[in-house]
Amino acid sequence: MASVTEMLDLFSSDIWGIWFLIGAALVFFMQCGFAMVETGFTRAKNAGNIIMKNLMDFCIGTVVFMFLGFGLMMGEEMIGGFIGVPTLGIFTDYANFPWSSFVFNLVFCATTATIVSGAMAERTKFISYCIYSGVISLVIYPIEAGWVWNPNGWLANMGYIDFAGSSVIHMVGGISAFIGAAFLGPRIGKYMKDKKTGKKKPRAIPGHSITLGALGVFILWFGWYGFNGAAATRLEGVGGLASIMLTTTVSPAVATCVTMIFTWIKNGKPDVSMSLNGSLAGLVAITAGCANVDAVGSAVIGAVSGILVVVAVEFIDKVVHVDDPVGAVAVHGVNGMWGTLACGLFATDSGLFYGHGASQLGVQALGVGSIALWTIVTMTAVFFIMKHTIGLRVSREEEIQGLDPTEHGLISAYGDFVPAIEDSCFTGGDYTPVKLDKNAVCVDEAIPVVLKSETTNVTASDIKMTKIELIIKQERLESLKDAMMEIGITGMTVTHVLGCGAQKGKPEYYRGVVQEVNLLPKVQVEIVVCKVPVRTVIDVAKKVLYTGHIGDGKIFIYDVENVVKVRTGEEGYNALQDEE
């Protein structure tokens, strides 16, 4: 009977050991989620740079954590409970090295480093970011994490609760992000002076793909079940895997609902990007107490974080004037702090609201304050030294052009992609017009025609040549192309451009900031005609492009002096004719 019991215990131990490593793999996959969130919430010209930073966070972190970081964090001997003594056992005694612990703590270390990437996005030198990433993984994170997760750490011995890292990882990453963004300064064009008050006023700089951002949030939420649950060693009871999964689900769900409702009431419409931040805020806040709170506690923690993230994002942006494109400081820093303190209120076995007094809350406050102070002092020193030596920020010209081409020689992270367009509606010589709504304006207002005529004495032929330039919605390009071919136009030049303009009416908000001017993707089509009547081209184009809304397009008409076909030397009318 004893042997059967021993076998069952061994089997159970193996199962939880395997789950421990699977959880570590899920945490590693969260790097993909961070990369997608940060890329989607920023502009396309910096997408490759952000992907590269997230990749190097883990790779650089692995190298430095292997040599020193793991020893400082999990060394069997600790000096006063504050710093581990490295032994380099991974090199000197590999057979007896704690492989699982190394892998698990490494992926958490990489998460801390990558939080900063989003807040410092779009204007940081790549070399400076790599140095920061190495330093935080080498020394700063390992030392404070050892206080909590090394059995000999001073906070661990005081009963400090941070099961999966609200303070150890997220608060540290959020504080580091705030310091880094403050040293960097805002992106060009982020703030402007209000002409009436003379005060700084933030401008919305929307990310280029809310879809990528949402994909990243879903990946992070999925990975968070490993983030919070990997260290579980039993299935049932508070602190068991099932309970951890439940609290890890309830908190972000409640937080997202609260954020949606709050922004809906505040701005008149539910804010998509802020709701995505709300999901992450709920996940961050429950991370510390996921194994110590029940469903009610996790719901309350999530509800508070759902409001806190909105207030913090707007306070940092509008009052403190620190430019954080993805809301990393509010999501990770502020809610990491809140979630850790909340353990002193909602822990079922030691929380104030469960009748256990305020002692646990005091321990939580001491731990949060100590970790925050360590992070502030060390990260301020790191960024200060880098700013005054190699520099933190790229040049103005590099920032405007984008970090993809200037830092990585990457013309575009989306080089082989083109905007999606509708299938042609113009086939067989019969165009099916767009169904108009009740707000449709007349065709002349929707698609104005502007004549640009210049007199000249130079003529290349007796037949007049005219250039027709159309600025249209990109989804109408295929219909226009087919329509032009039907009337004999076989050559045109097509360019993707951005149209600058502001919609009239009620202002729209992006992350709590009014969007005053929009750059909308348009297509510019250039056609030169001489055989086909200009009026025919205009009439057909207006018929194809008209939907009844301002912004359907504009048509410009220019006189052309001459056309030269380079290959044959033909000029004028003959240069425009197709060869049979």
C-alpha positions, 0 to 999 in steps of 0.5 A: 500500500505504501508503494502505491501511495508513493507512486501516486505522489510521484505521478502527481509531482510529475504532473505539476512539474510538467504544468509548471513548464507548460505555464512557462511556455504560455508566459513566453508566448505573451511576448507575441501579445505584447508585440501585437498590442504595442505595434497596433497602438502605434504608427505603421512606420515603427512596426518593425522597430517594435517587433525587434525590441520585443524579440531582443527583450527576451534574447538579451534577457536570456543571456544576462539572466543566465550569467548573473541575473538568476543567481542574484534572484534565486541564489541559495545564499542571500546577503541579509535577505536582499541579494542572492550570491551567484554560483554560476551553477548553470556552467559549473554543475549543470546536472544538479542545476534547477532547470525548471526554476531557471526557465520559469523565472527567465520568462517572467524577467523578460515580461518585466523588460518588455513592458517599457517598450510601448511607453518609449515607442516611436522615438527611442534609439535602438541601441539605448533600448537594448542597453536598458533591456540588458540592465533591467534583466541583469540586476534591477529585476532579479534583486527585487524579485528575489526579495519576494520569490526567493524563500530567503528573501526579506519580504517573503519572510514577512508574508508579503503576497504577490503570487504572480507578480503585480508588483514584482513584474508589472509595477516595476515595468510600469514605473520604469516605463514612466521614467523612460518616457519622461526622460525621452519627452513626447513624440513630435506633435503630441502636445500643442499650446492652446491659443486661448489658455496658453497651456499644453494640450494633448493631441490624439495620435491613433495607432495604425491597427486596432485589430493587431492591438486586439489580437495582442490582448487576446493572446495576453489574456490566454497566456495569463492563465499560465502567468498566474496558474503555473505555480499552482501545486493542487487543483482544488481550494482557494489557491488551487489551479481551478480557483486561480483560473476563475479569479484570472477570468473574472477580474479582467472581464469585470474591468473591461465592462466597467471601462466600456461603460465608463468611457461610454458615459464620459465620451458618448461612445465606448472607447475600443482601445481603452476597453482593451487596456481595461482587460489588461488592467484587470489581469495585472491587478489580479496577478498578485492575489489570484491565489488568495482571493475569491470571486467577489474579491476578484470582481471588486479588484477588476471593477476598480482597475477598470476605472483606474486605468482610464483615470490614470491614462488621462491624468498621465497624458493631460496633466503630467504630459508624459507621452505613453502611446500604449498606456503601459504606465496606467495598465502595469504601473498603477494597476500593479500597485493597486492589485498588490495593495488589494491583497491586504484587503481581499485575501481570504485568510489575511485580508482586512475586509475578511476580518483579519485586521490591517497587518497584511495591508501594512506588509503589502504597503511596505513591500510596494513602497520598497520595490517602487523606491528601488525601481525609481532610484535604479532606473532613474540612474540608468536613463540619466546616464544613457541620456547624457552619454550615448543618448536616448532619443533619435533625431527629429528627422529620424522620428518623422521618417520612422524608425523602421527605415532609419534604425533597421533599413526596413522600408516598410514592415508591410512592404508586400501588402496593399489596402483591401479594395472592393470587387469591381461593380462596373462590368459589361458596360453597366454600372450598378450605382451605390444605394444612397442614404437620406443624408446624401448630398448632390453629386457636384458637392460630393465630387467637385470638378476643378479646372486648372487651365494655363495658357501657353504658346507651345503645342506639340500637336493640333489635338488638345491634350488634357490631364485628369487627376482624381482623388478618390476613396481607395475602395472605389479604385477597381470600379473606376479602373473598369469604368475607364477601360470601358470608355477606352482609357487604358493607361493611368497612374495610381498613387496611395496618398493621405487626405487631411481633413476634419469631420464636421459635427460631434468630436470623436475621442481616442483614449480620451483625447479629441481627434481634431484632424484625420489623415485618411487613406485616399487614392490619386489617379492621373489620366492624360487623354486626347482621343476620349472626350474629357467630358465623358471621362468626368461624367463616367468618373462621377457616376462611379465614385458618387455615394452621396457623401462629402469626401467621395472625391475631387477631380482636377482638370489640367491642360497638357503642353506635350507628351513624349514617349521615351522609347519611340520618341513620338510626341503629342497625340501619337505618344498617347496611342496604344500599339495594335 
